[in-house]
Amino acid sequence: MKINPKSPLSAAIMAILASVLWGSAFPVLKISFSELNISSGDISEKLVFAGMRFLIAGLMLFIFSSRMRKVGLRLKGLFGLFLLGLLQTSLQYTLFYNGLSNTSGVKSSIIIASGNFFVVLLAHFVYKNDKINMRKIIGLSAGFSGIFLANIGKGLSLDITFSGEGLLILSTLVGAVGTILAKELSKKFDPFAVSGWQMLMGSIFLIGIGLPGMEKGLRFTPLAFFLLLYSSFLSAAAFSLWYTVLKYNKAGEVTIYRFIIPLSGAVFSALFIPGESFTASILIALGLAVTGIVAVNYRRN
């Protein structure tokens, strides 16, 4: 069966697969940091590791995608790809890791989920055919309620600092702007090429920012090396799938699928990380996320 990203069913499958892949990164990164002996507050080493991850992901796409290599021979449009890499990879992850180190994982997951609101809001002002409507409001409310429910009773507080929650909010804003830019670039270039080049360019900045602050080298074990390759693969696959969906569908509608990311991350964490468990609240949260997806994409014939 040929996959047509313009088809609602194919777009849904691709968006869900991309979200599940991103969700699997949660336990992978936690285990990787432990294997590499990276402490929770060592931002420089995390940035270098992220840079290596995206560099390898970009190289994977460069090797296996002839369309990405063709884009590399065309100077026109490279500025847009450079800007996307600066936003979506380097700046977003620099803000994310710095903010994450100064706030709890509970609030982080909730703030990250709020990025979906920013995408819908930006799409409302950028595109005439992607306005906010009642279906989107219901869908976003259901999805966000699910994320909030999954984190109730885990030490959620209302304390806010710029170095913690503030940087995470900026990270989600940068990610939302990057989503709109990625959609525009995907109209001109193959989504796989857009994904590969933005990761290659962004990875250089991440490594350049992180290296000066490193006090010790990364300790690579066989497991850490395998996880680095897997995290690179999931980034290459997830970004490519997501940009393909964005190219042919409304950003304000497909972004609802991203509520699956933190929830699938919770499920994978429960499966692979000792001490993490699958709770009834996560199951209900998944149900609310699905309800939100159905609400946004329901069409009456």
Secondary structure as UniProt FT lines:
FT   TURN            5..6
FT   HELIX           8..35
FT   TURN            36..37
FT   TURN            40..41
FT   HELIX           43..64
FT   HELIX           66..72
FT   TURN            76..77
FT   HELIX           78..84
FT   HELIX           85..91
FT   HELIX           92..100
FT   TURN            101..102
FT   HELIX           105..113
FT   HELIX           115..126
FT   TURN            128..129
FT   HELIX           134..150
FT   TURN            151..153
FT   HELIX           162..166
FT   HELIX           167..188
FT   HELIX           191..210
FT   HELIX           211..213
FT   HELIX           222..248
FT   HELIX           251..254
FT   HELIX           255..259
FT   HELIX           260..272
FT   TURN            274..275
FT   HELIX           280..297
//
